[in-house]
Amino acid sequence: HPEMKFQILSTNLIMERKMPNTKHMYEDRFSKLIQEATEMLNQQLRIASRENGNIIWDQTNVYPTARRRKLGDFKGFRKTALVFLPDMETLAEWRVKQFEQTGQRVPDRVVAEMQRAFTLPEVGDEAGFDEVVYAFGNSPAQRRELMRAHKQEADDHFRGVRKRKPNELPEDAPYEKSMKKDDYLKSYGDR
């Protein structure tokens, strides 16, 4: 909707602009740039909060305190949270697809930390959401079950009992952007 003049603010967009087409593994990019990209996004959010317009804040926001702090500046704005709460299989497929298309893979440790910390936003919570929409139309029972599964996945990861599923990329994956998933997994072997 060009007439609505949406402004997209995203740490991923900042990171991609700062290091396009590099041969660095995404893990290297992530650890070097996430703090700087987050600071830049926070500046962009502060500026955007003083302007009229429509903003899409595209960022994984698992911490309620961060949501409250960042959205606190947006007084007078209508705030809608769009929650992507996939099942574990869909999450694994997304991660493989991301690697196939971009060569980027968020480290398993980072995903587990986010799973462990995530809380669902609610209408009227401390972040001040006016509406919460679930991208998959998750029912309340499905949300509880998926949250339990994500928390268990994180706990298993940190206890070291998490097993790699057949379609998942291993933690120490080589950077081969041109590889397809099957070739990639064959080159890695059954470690």
Secondary structure by P-SEA (a helix, b strand, c coil): ccccbbbbbcaaaaaaaacccccccaaaaaaacaaaaaaaaaaaaaaaaacccccccccccccaaaaaaaaccccccccccccccccaaaaaaaaaaaaacccccccaaaaaaaaaabbbbcccccccccbbbbcccccaaaaaaaaaaaaaaaaaaaacccccccccccccccccccccaaaaaaaaccc
